[in-house]
Amino acid sequence: MGTLFLGIGLVLIIEGLVFALAPSRLEEVLEMLRQLPVEARRLIGLGAVTLGLIFLWVAANAGL
């Protein structure tokens, strides 16, 4: 359970930093995402999930 809270906490810190340090850049990125076709956004999402799973697998097998 502690690992779950650690993961959620890290996501909130990273996303909070984006909003705090570059809010105008975030608006530009969101506008770019709006212009992408749905299929491209879906592939980006699937790529992020895959990368996240790889990170979790490496962390679990490296004893981190």
C-alpha positions in Angstrom: 0.0 0.0 0.0 2.9 2.3 0.7 4.3 1.8 -2.8 0.9 2.9 -4.2 1.0 6.1 -2.2 4.6 6.7 -3.3 3.7 6.3 -6.9 0.6 8.6 -6.7 2.7 11.1 -4.7 5.4 11.2 -7.4 2.8 11.7 -10.2 1.2 14.6 -8.3 4.6 16.2 -7.7 5.7 16.0 -11.3 2.3 17.2 -12.6 2.2 20.0 -10.0 5.6 21.2 -11.1 4.4 21.4 -14.7 1.5 23.6 -13.7 3.7 25.7 -11.3 6.7 26.3 -13.6 5.3 26.4 -17.1 1.5 27.0 -17.2 1.7 28.8 -20.5 3.7 26.1 -22.1 1.2 23.6 -20.9 -1.6 25.4 -22.8 0.5 25.2 -25.9 1.0 21.4 -25.5 -2.7 20.9 -24.9 -3.5 22.8 -28.0 -1.1 20.6 -30.0 -2.7 17.5 -28.5 -6.2 18.8 -29.6 -4.9 19.0 -33.2 -3.7 15.4 -33.2 -6.0 12.8 -34.6 -7.7 10.5 -32.1 -5.6 7.5 -33.3 -2.4 9.4 -32.6 -3.5 10.3 -29.1 -4.5 6.7 -28.5 -1.0 5.5 -29.6 0.6 8.1 -27.3 -1.5 6.9 -24.4 -0.7 3.2 -25.1 3.0 4.1 -25.4 2.9 5.8 -22.0 1.2 2.8 -20.4 3.8 0.5 -22.0 6.7 2.6 -20.8 5.2 2.8 -17.3 4.9 -1.0 -17.2 8.5 -1.4 -18.3 9.6 1.1 -15.6 7.6 -0.9 -13.0 9.0 -4.2 -14.2 12.6 -2.9 -14.1 12.1 -1.4 -10.6 10.5 -4.6 -9.3 13.3 -6.8 -10.7 16.1 -4.4 -9.7 15.0 -4.5 -6.1 14.3 -0.7 -6.0 
